[in-house]
Amino acid sequence: MDICELILSDHHEQRRMFAMLDDVAKEDTKTLGALWKRLSTMLEVHAQAEEELFYPELLKLGERLHDDAEVEETEDAIGDHNDIRDGILAAQDAEVGSEAWWKGVNDAREANDEHMGEEEHEGLKEFREHVDLETRHRIGVAFAAYEAEHVDGVPIVDKDPEEYVRDNS
């Protein structure tokens, strides 16, 4: 249960869920609302699990490698998570299927797409290259447990990226 594989699997599911929203008839607000509830909860919990379990370890990796890139990647990731959260909150404040709702959904999607691409090509790549499988497994088990324990969601709270790095370095 490699943390890198779990994160990639979640990313695939997130892409799939956004594609499902595209496929639903725009007037079927019941289905849109149900799918968005599941997806937005998944996005919230995934981001929080990364912030609790993955990014602190990525910062430690940067310290071991004497590389500041992990600090920049982490600050950027926390900023991306905030943008995703902001889109989720905007959609929550709007009527499902309305123009404002779709704007919130699409803002979350765009921020998430950017975040996943960067994470997959930077942090996850570095983690696979420099962190042993036993450690990746230990973090993966904790990550899976976190997501299972919070299946109903977590509070949506933006974080200051620089403060996050200070608190987790």
N, CA, C and O of each residue as an XYZ file, in Angstrom:
676
protein
N       0.847     -1.175      0.000
C       0.000      0.000      0.000
C       0.893      1.240      0.000
O       1.030      1.917      1.019
N       1.478      1.519     -1.111
C       2.410      2.628     -1.320
C       1.629      3.945     -1.368
O       0.675      4.069     -2.136
N       2.027      4.926     -0.555
C       1.359      6.226     -0.529
C       1.305      6.845     -1.919
O       0.314      7.481     -2.278
N       2.344      6.668     -2.689
C       2.362      7.245     -4.041
C       1.258      6.641     -4.900
O       0.579      7.353     -5.640
N       1.083      5.335     -4.800
C       0.033      4.664     -5.571
C      -1.355      5.065     -5.086
O      -2.270      5.224     -5.894
N      -1.518      5.229     -3.775
C      -2.821      5.645     -3.245
C      -3.192      7.044     -3.729
O      -4.332      7.287     -4.126
N      -2.240      7.949     -3.696
C      -2.515      9.310     -4.167
C      -2.851      9.292     -5.656
O      -3.794      9.959     -6.084
N      -2.091      8.538     -6.447
C      -2.382      8.442     -7.881
C      -3.761      7.834     -8.130
O      -4.479      8.269     -9.030
N      -4.126      6.842     -7.343
C      -5.443      6.223     -7.466
C      -6.553      7.229     -7.150
O      -7.561      7.292     -7.852
N      -6.359      8.011     -6.092
C      -7.330      9.060     -5.762
C      -7.438     10.068     -6.903
O      -8.537     10.500     -7.252
N      -6.302     10.440     -7.483
C      -6.319     11.399     -8.588
C      -7.136     10.852     -9.762
O      -7.909     11.584    -10.379
N      -6.964      9.580    -10.063
C      -7.734      8.961    -11.144
C      -9.229      9.041    -10.831
O     -10.031      9.385    -11.699
N      -9.594      8.726     -9.600
C     -11.007      8.768     -9.205
C     -11.545     10.199     -9.280
O     -12.687     10.406     -9.692
N     -10.750     11.172     -8.893
C     -11.192     12.571     -8.975
C     -11.441     12.972    -10.428
O     -12.448     13.610    -10.733
N     -10.538     12.604    -11.311
C     -10.726     12.908    -12.737
C     -11.995     12.232    -13.259
O     -12.763     12.832    -14.011
N     -12.203     10.991    -12.857
C     -13.378     10.235    -13.286
C     -14.667     10.902    -12.809
O     -15.638     11.003    -13.559
N     -14.666     11.358    -11.549
C     -15.858     11.994    -10.993
C     -16.159     13.328    -11.691
O     -17.321     13.635    -11.958
N     -15.128     14.115    -11.986
C     -15.366     15.352    -12.735
C     -15.932     15.025    -14.117
O     -16.823     15.727    -14.595
N     -15.431     13.977    -14.762
C     -15.955     13.574    -16.070
C     -17.417     13.152    -15.966
O     -18.205     13.422    -16.872
N     -17.782     12.495    -14.876
C     -19.187     12.119    -14.677
C     -20.075     13.353    -14.630
O     -21.161     13.363    -15.210
N     -19.614     14.398    -13.937
C     -20.405     15.634    -13.893
C     -20.643     16.164    -15.301
O     -21.729     16.655    -15.609
N     -19.631     16.066    -16.153
C     -19.768     16.525    -17.540
C     -20.820     15.723    -18.295
O     -21.485     16.250    -19.186
N     -20.969     14.451    -17.939
C     -21.852     13.548    -18.675
C     -23.315     13.610    -18.237
O     -24.192     13.104    -18.938
N     -23.583     14.223    -17.087
C     -24.952     14.283    -16.570
C     -25.704     15.422    -17.258
O     -25.150     16.496    -17.490
N     -26.959     15.173    -17.575
C     -27.795     16.227    -18.158
C     -27.844     17.416    -17.203
O     -28.038     17.243    -16.000
N     -27.670     18.608    -17.733
C     -27.566     19.819    -16.903
C     -28.822     20.055    -16.066
O     -28.747     20.665    -14.999
N     -29.976     19.578    -16.538
C     -31.209     19.773    -15.772
C     -31.400     18.719    -14.675
O     -32.314     18.839    -13.860
N     -30.557     17.703    -14.647
C     -30.660     16.644    -13.629
C     -29.894     17.067    -12.369
O     -28.841     16.516    -12.048
N     -30.441     18.043    -11.676
C     -29.743     18.610    -10.520
C     -29.641     17.629     -9.355
O     -28.729     17.737     -8.535
N     -30.554     16.688     -9.275
C     -30.469     15.689     -8.197
C     -29.198     14.855     -8.354
O     -28.457     14.658     -7.391
N     -28.952     14.371     -9.563
C     -27.752     13.570     -9.820
C     -26.497     14.428     -9.709
O     -25.504     14.004     -9.117
N     -26.537     15.626    -10.274
C     -25.382     16.523    -10.169
C     -25.031     16.789     -8.710
O     -23.861     16.745     -8.328
N     -26.047     17.065     -7.899
C     -25.815     17.345     -6.480
C     -25.229     16.156     -5.748
O     -24.324     16.311     -4.927
N     -25.740     14.971     -6.041
C     -25.234     13.765     -5.374
C     -23.782     13.495     -5.769
O     -22.947     13.199     -4.914
N     -23.488     13.598     -7.059
C     -22.114     13.367     -7.514
C     -21.164     14.413     -6.943
O     -20.057     14.083     -6.517
N     -21.593     15.679     -6.932
C     -20.735     16.738     -6.415
C     -20.500     16.570     -4.918
O     -19.399     16.818     -4.426
N     -21.530     16.150     -4.199
C     -21.348     15.935     -2.756
C     -20.254     14.898     -2.527
O     -19.366     15.095     -1.697
N     -20.322     13.806     -3.258
C     -19.303     12.761     -3.115
C     -17.923     13.279     -3.527
O     -16.940     13.073     -2.815
N     -17.857     13.950     -4.673
C     -16.575     14.434     -5.177
C     -15.992     15.516     -4.276
O     -14.801     15.476     -3.966
N     -16.791     16.467     -3.854
C     -16.259     17.547     -3.018
C     -15.770     17.008     -1.682
O     -14.759     17.476     -1.158
N     -16.473     16.033     -1.129
C     -16.007     15.406      0.114
C     -14.692     14.681     -0.129
O     -13.768     14.766      0.680
N     -14.613     13.970     -1.246
C     -13.378     13.266     -1.598
C     -12.212     14.247     -1.727
O     -11.116     13.981     -1.235
N     -12.447     15.370     -2.384
C     -11.398     16.377     -2.559
C     -10.939     16.944     -1.217
O      -9.741     17.088     -0.974
N     -11.903     17.264     -0.346
C     -11.577     17.819      0.974
C     -10.734     16.844      1.786
O      -9.690     17.205      2.330
N     -11.203     15.608      1.859
C     -10.532     14.600      2.688
C      -9.158     14.274      2.115
O      -8.194     14.131      2.867
N      -9.062     14.156      0.814
C      -7.780     13.866      0.170
C      -6.767     14.967      0.480
O      -5.628     14.681      0.848
N      -7.180     16.216      0.333
C      -6.269     17.336      0.610
C      -5.819     17.323      2.066
O      -4.635     17.499      2.354
N      -6.753     17.117      2.975
C      -6.399     17.107      4.397
C      -5.479     15.930      4.722
O      -4.541     16.075      5.507
N      -5.739     14.771      4.126
C      -4.873     13.605      4.361
C      -3.461     13.884      3.852
O      -2.482     13.537      4.511
N      -3.357     14.507      2.687
C      -2.028     14.872      2.185
C      -1.331     15.828      3.145
O      -0.139     15.685      3.420
N      -2.076     16.797      3.648
C      -1.485     17.797      4.540
C      -1.073     17.201      5.882
O      -0.113     17.661      6.499
N      -1.785     16.195      6.327
C      -1.453     15.557      7.609
C      -0.325     14.540      7.464
O       0.482     14.373      8.378
N      -0.267     13.857      6.317
C       0.604     12.685      6.218
C       1.674     12.747      5.130
O       2.799     12.302      5.357
N       1.357     13.279      3.972
C       2.312     13.259      2.865
C       3.260     14.456      2.887
O       4.478     14.287      2.843
N       2.709     15.646      2.955
C       3.566     16.832      2.834
C       4.556     17.008      3.982
O       5.665     17.480      3.734
N       4.220     16.657      5.224
C       5.273     16.713      6.255
C       6.456     15.799      5.918
O       7.607     16.146      6.186
N       6.172     14.642      5.335
C       7.244     13.715      4.944
C       8.028     14.252      3.752
O       9.241     14.057      3.664
N       7.340     14.927      2.835
C       8.043     15.532      1.702
C       8.994     16.624      2.193
O      10.104     16.760      1.679
N       8.561     17.396      3.180
C       9.441     18.420      3.759
C      10.664     17.783      4.421
O      11.775     18.299      4.299
N      10.463     16.668      5.118
C      11.599     15.953      5.728
C      12.566     15.464      4.650
O      13.783     15.517      4.827
N      12.018     14.990      3.541
C      12.858     14.542      2.429
C      13.718     15.701      1.928
O      14.913     15.530      1.687
N      13.123     16.854      1.774
C      13.879     18.022      1.335
C      15.000     18.377      2.289
O      16.091     18.755      1.861
N      14.733     18.256      3.595
C      15.780     18.528      4.586
C      16.924     17.527      4.442
O      18.096     17.902      4.494
N      16.575     16.241      4.259
C      17.609     15.209      4.102
C      18.443     15.436      2.850
O      19.654     15.213      2.848
N      17.788     15.879      1.793
C      18.483     16.092      0.518
C      19.116     17.482      0.432
O      19.792     17.798     -0.546
N      18.897     18.303      1.448
C      19.365     19.700      1.436
C      18.863     20.404      0.179
O      19.623     21.058     -0.536
N      17.559     20.250     -0.071
C      16.933     20.761     -1.287
C      15.713     21.597     -0.904
O      14.806     21.106     -0.232
N      15.693     22.850     -1.329
C      14.570     23.743     -1.029
C      13.367     23.517     -1.949
O      12.304     24.095     -1.721
N      13.518     22.694     -2.972
C      12.420     22.481     -3.916
C      11.182     21.937     -3.215
O      10.059     22.287     -3.581
N      11.376     21.084     -2.211
C      10.240     20.493     -1.507
C       9.455     21.545     -0.735
O       8.235     21.443     -0.610
N      10.149     22.559     -0.216
C       9.457     23.653      0.476
C       8.565     24.396     -0.517
O       7.396     24.659     -0.234
N       9.119     24.729     -1.673
C       8.345     25.435     -2.699
C       7.174     24.585     -3.181
O       6.067     25.095     -3.356
N       7.415     23.284     -3.396
C       6.349     22.391     -3.844
C       5.240     22.310     -2.804
O       4.057     22.306     -3.146
N       5.627     22.246     -1.531
C       4.638     22.138     -0.462
C       3.831     23.422     -0.340
O       2.607     23.375     -0.221
N       4.499     24.562     -0.369
C       3.767     25.834     -0.306
C       2.792     25.949     -1.473
O       1.655     26.387     -1.297
N       3.236     25.556     -2.663
C       2.370     25.604     -3.834
C       1.186     24.654     -3.671
O       0.058     25.000     -4.022
N       1.439     23.460     -3.141
C       0.368     22.478     -2.953
C      -0.678     22.979     -1.962
O      -1.877     22.812     -2.184
N      -0.225     23.593     -0.870
C      -1.175     24.112      0.115
C      -1.996     25.239     -0.516
O      -3.201     25.336     -0.283
N      -1.352     26.081     -1.305
C      -2.087     27.119     -2.031
C      -3.111     26.529     -2.990
O      -4.232     27.027     -3.095
N      -2.722     25.464     -3.693
C      -3.662     24.778     -4.589
C      -4.831     24.204     -3.799
O      -5.983     24.335     -4.213
N      -4.543     23.569     -2.665
C      -5.614     23.021     -1.828
C      -6.577     24.128     -1.411
O      -7.791     23.928     -1.401
N      -6.036     25.297     -1.067
C      -6.898     26.429     -0.705
C      -7.792     26.829     -1.875
O      -8.973     27.117     -1.679
N      -7.241     26.851     -3.087
C      -8.033     27.198     -4.270
C      -9.130     26.165     -4.509
O     -10.250     26.520     -4.876
N      -8.814     24.895     -4.302
C      -9.816     23.829     -4.435
C     -10.917     24.045     -3.405
O     -12.103     23.979     -3.730
N     -10.520     24.305     -2.161
C     -11.503     24.541     -1.092
C     -12.393     25.739     -1.417
O     -13.601     25.703     -1.186
N     -11.791     26.793     -1.953
C     -12.571     27.983     -2.294
C     -13.622     27.658     -3.355
O     -14.751     28.143     -3.278
N     -13.259     26.845     -4.338
C     -14.229     26.420     -5.344
C     -15.345     25.586     -4.736
O     -16.516     25.755     -5.078
N     -14.975     24.687     -3.832
C     -15.976     23.858     -3.150
C     -16.946     24.741     -2.377
O     -18.160     24.558     -2.461
N     -16.414     25.694     -1.627
C     -17.269     26.584     -0.832
C     -18.175     27.426     -1.725
O     -19.338     27.650     -1.389
N     -17.653     27.894     -2.857
C     -18.477     28.677     -3.782
C     -19.628     27.828     -4.314
O     -20.758     28.308     -4.410
N     -19.354     26.583     -4.656
C     -20.414     25.697     -5.147
C     -21.425     25.402     -4.046
O     -22.625     25.322     -4.309
N     -20.948     25.240     -2.818
C     -21.862     24.968     -1.703
C     -22.831     26.117     -1.473
O     -23.966     25.903     -1.045
N     -22.387     27.330     -1.755
C     -23.217     28.511     -1.520
C     -24.192     28.788     -2.658
O     -24.975     29.735     -2.585
N     -24.154     27.978     -3.701
C     -24.993     28.219     -4.880
C     -25.997     27.080     -5.061
O     -25.834     25.992     -4.508
N     -27.019     27.352     -5.834
C     -28.012     26.334     -6.165
C     -27.395     25.352     -7.166
O     -26.801     25.763     -8.163
N     -27.541     24.055     -6.890
C     -26.970     23.030     -7.767
C     -27.458     23.241     -9.201
O     -28.653     23.399     -9.453
N     -26.513     23.239    -10.121
C     -26.821     23.384    -11.538
C     -26.837     24.815    -12.031
O     -26.869     25.055    -13.238
N     -26.814     25.776    -11.105
C     -26.829     27.186    -11.507
C     -25.469     27.584    -12.082
O     -24.484     26.856    -11.956
N     -25.443     28.744    -12.708
C     -24.188     29.253    -13.265
C     -23.138     29.422    -12.159
O     -21.969     29.093    -12.355
N     -23.560     29.934    -11.005
C     -22.629     30.126     -9.879
C     -22.113     28.781     -9.364
O     -20.947     28.661     -8.988
N     -22.982     27.780     -9.350
C     -22.570     26.442     -8.897
C     -21.517     25.879     -9.848
O     -20.475     25.389     -9.411
N     -21.794     25.952    -11.151
C     -20.836     25.443    -12.132
C     -19.515     26.202    -12.064
O     -18.452     25.615    -12.263
N     -19.577     27.507    -11.783
C     -18.336     28.271    -11.650
C     -17.521     27.736    -10.481
O     -16.312     27.547    -10.618
N     -18.149     27.486     -9.337
C     -17.437     26.926     -8.188
C     -16.855     25.556     -8.501
O     -15.701     25.272     -8.180
N     -17.667     24.709     -9.132
C     -17.208     23.364     -9.509
C     -16.011     23.465    -10.452
O     -15.004     22.784    -10.257
N     -16.119     24.311    -11.467
C     -15.032     24.432    -12.446
C     -13.791     25.087    -11.862
O     -12.673     24.745    -12.247
N     -13.972     26.029    -10.933
C     -12.809     26.604    -10.251
C     -12.080     25.527     -9.450
O     -10.851     25.459     -9.468
N     -12.840     24.689     -8.751
C     -12.231     23.586     -7.993
C     -11.531     22.622     -8.946
O     -10.430     22.148     -8.665
N     -12.170     22.339    -10.064
C     -11.596     21.410    -11.040
C     -10.282     21.933    -11.608
O      -9.297     21.198    -11.682
N     -10.269     23.196    -12.006
C      -9.051     23.771    -12.583
C      -7.910     23.772    -11.569
O      -6.774     23.436    -11.906
N      -8.212     24.148    -10.338
C      -7.174     24.140     -9.296
C      -6.699     22.719     -9.029
O      -5.508     22.487     -8.821
N      -7.628     21.769     -9.035
C      -7.274     20.377     -8.780
C      -6.443     19.805     -9.927
O      -5.470     19.090     -9.691
N      -6.822     20.117    -11.165
C      -6.048     19.641    -12.314
C      -4.606     20.142    -12.241
O      -3.663     19.380    -12.452
N      -4.447     21.428    -11.940
C      -3.103     21.994    -11.826
C      -2.332     21.305    -10.702
O      -1.170     20.933    -10.866
N      -2.993     21.143     -9.568
C      -2.348     20.527     -8.405
C      -1.905     19.095     -8.708
O      -0.770     18.720     -8.417
N      -2.799     18.300     -9.289
C      -2.457     16.903     -9.561
C      -1.272     16.803    -10.514
O      -0.367     15.997    -10.299
N      -1.274     17.610    -11.557
C      -0.171     17.573    -12.514
C       1.160     17.884    -11.864
O       2.150     17.187    -12.082
N       1.175     18.936    -11.064
C       2.421     19.309    -10.386
C       2.847     18.226     -9.399
O       4.016     17.843     -9.356
N       1.911     17.744     -8.623
C       2.236     16.742     -7.607
C       2.752     15.453     -8.246
O       3.710     14.854     -7.757
N       2.124     15.033     -9.327
C       2.521     13.791     -9.981
C       3.899     13.900    -10.624
O       4.626     12.909    -10.688
N       4.269     15.079    -11.098
C       5.559     15.253    -11.770
C       6.668     15.724    -10.850
O       7.838     15.707    -11.231
N       6.316     16.144     -9.641
C       7.332     16.665     -8.724
C       7.375     15.838     -7.437
O       8.206     14.938     -7.312
N       6.502     16.128     -6.493
C       6.564     15.509     -5.171
C       6.486     13.991     -5.182
O       7.284     13.325     -4.523
N       5.534     13.440     -5.922
C       5.405     11.977     -5.949
C       6.611     11.333     -6.623
O       7.082     10.281     -6.191
N       7.099     11.956     -7.665
C       8.285     11.431     -8.361
C       9.475     11.400     -7.409
O      10.172     10.390     -7.313
N       9.704     12.499     -6.708
C      10.822     12.565     -5.761
C      10.649     11.548     -4.636
O      11.615     10.928     -4.193
N       9.426     11.387     -4.188
C       9.148     10.445     -3.107
C       9.477      9.017     -3.549
O      10.104      8.266     -2.802
N       9.058      8.644     -4.755
C       9.356      7.298     -5.259
C      10.858      7.088     -5.410
O      11.364      5.993     -5.166
N      11.567      8.133     -5.811
C      13.008      8.013     -6.044
C      13.822      7.961     -4.756
O      14.878      7.328     -4.728
N      13.358      8.609     -3.691
C      14.212      8.797     -2.516
C      13.675      8.217     -1.210
O      14.388      8.224     -0.206
N      12.458      7.724     -1.194
C      11.886      7.194      0.047
C      11.680      5.692     -0.127
O      11.112      5.240     -1.122
N      12.149      4.931      0.855
C      12.070      3.472      0.751
C      10.620      2.990      0.803
O       9.732      3.671      1.315
N      10.415      1.797      0.257
C       9.077      1.226      0.145
C       8.431      1.015      1.511
O       7.222      1.200      1.649
N       9.202      0.637      2.511
C       8.643      0.426      3.851
C       8.025      1.720      4.393
O       6.932      1.700      4.958
N       8.717      2.822      4.221
C       8.194      4.118      4.674
C       6.971      4.509      3.857
O       5.977      4.980      4.411
N       7.039      4.318      2.548
C       5.889      4.643      1.695
C       4.685      3.788      2.075
O       3.548      4.256      2.020
N       4.932      2.543      2.457
C       3.850      1.660      2.896
C       3.248      2.162      4.210
O       2.027      2.228      4.351
N       4.097      2.512      5.162
C       3.619      2.992      6.470
C       2.743      4.233      6.288
O       1.676      4.337      6.893
N       3.188      5.155      5.472
C       2.412      6.371      5.228
C       1.129      6.031      4.463
O       0.075      6.612      4.723
N       1.222      5.095      3.528
C       0.049      4.681      2.762
C      -1.036      4.087      3.631
O      -2.216      4.380      3.442
N      -0.650      3.253      4.585
C      -1.635      2.661      5.501
C      -2.311      3.763      6.315
O      -3.532      3.763      6.476
N      -1.518      4.695      6.822
C      -2.076      5.802      7.607
C      -2.999      6.669      6.743
O      -4.038      7.133      7.213
N      -2.621      6.883      5.489
C      -3.416      7.686      4.557
C      -4.765      7.009      4.290
O      -5.809      7.661      4.338
N      -4.741      5.712      4.013
C      -5.978      4.967      3.757
C      -6.880      4.992      4.985
O      -8.094      5.154      4.868
N      -6.284      4.830      6.158
C      -7.065      4.867      7.398
C      -7.678      6.249      7.597
O      -8.841      6.360      7.988
N      -6.911      7.298      7.335
C      -7.419      8.668      7.489
C      -8.632      8.886      6.583
O      -9.662      9.396      7.022
N      -8.499      8.497      5.325
C      -9.615      8.686      4.397
C     -10.839      7.881      4.832
O     -11.967      8.360      4.713
N     -10.628      6.672      5.331
C     -11.748      5.850      5.786
C     -12.417      6.457      7.020
O     -13.643      6.453      7.134
N     -11.612      6.972      7.930
C     -12.152      7.567      9.156
C     -12.919      8.861      8.881
O     -13.776      9.249      9.675
N     -12.625      9.518      7.787
C     -13.235     10.811      7.479
C     -14.094     10.748      6.215
O     -14.205     11.731      5.482
N     -14.690      9.606      5.974
C     -15.470      9.397      4.755
C     -16.617     10.406      4.627
O     -17.062     10.692      3.515
N     -17.094     10.943      5.740
C     -18.178     11.923      5.697
C     -17.685     13.356      5.549
O     -18.488     14.287      5.490
N     -16.369     13.538      5.489
C     -15.814     14.863      5.258
C     -15.029     15.406      6.430
O     -14.995     14.819      7.512
N     -14.407     16.529      6.194
C     -13.628     17.258      7.192
C     -14.010     18.733      7.065
O     -14.525     19.152      6.028
N     -13.759     19.522      8.115
C     -14.027     20.959      7.989
C     -13.173     21.568      6.869
O     -12.012     21.200      6.688
N     -13.758     22.485      6.138
C     -13.051     23.143      5.038
C     -12.403     24.404      5.597
O     -13.076     25.397      5.874
N     -11.083     24.345      5.758
C     -10.347     25.456      6.350
C      -9.089     25.712      5.524
O      -8.237     24.836      5.380
N      -8.987     26.930      4.983
C      -7.766     27.300      4.267
C      -6.598     27.408      5.240
O      -6.777     27.692      6.425
N      -5.404     27.176      4.714
C      -4.185     27.252      5.519
C      -3.226     28.245      4.870
O      -3.192     28.389      3.648
N      -2.462     28.916      5.694
C      -1.407     29.784      5.189
C      -0.238     28.895      4.775
O       0.318     28.198      5.624
N       0.155     28.893      3.496
C       1.217     27.980      3.044
C       2.540     28.133      3.790
O       3.167     27.134      4.142
N       2.968     29.361      4.034
C       4.246     29.565      4.726
C       4.164     29.107      6.177
O       5.106     28.509      6.698
N       3.044     29.386      6.826
C       2.849     28.934      8.207
C       2.818     27.405      8.264
O       3.384     26.799      9.174
N       2.153     26.792      7.284
C       2.105     25.330      7.225
C       3.522     24.753      7.157
O       3.849     23.817      7.886
N       4.351     25.306      6.290
C       5.728     24.812      6.151
C       6.488     25.001      7.458
O       7.194     24.092      7.895
N       6.355     26.162      8.088
C       7.038     26.392      9.377
C       6.595     25.370     10.419
O       7.423     24.820     11.146
N       5.294     25.118     10.488
C       4.753     24.204     11.498
C       5.109     22.746     11.235
O       5.078     21.927     12.155
N       5.446     22.413      9.998
C       5.688     21.010      9.637
C       7.125     20.725      9.230
O       7.418     19.644      8.718
N       8.017     21.669      9.447
C       9.433     21.456      9.112
C      10.221     21.107     10.353
O      11.430     20.892     10.276
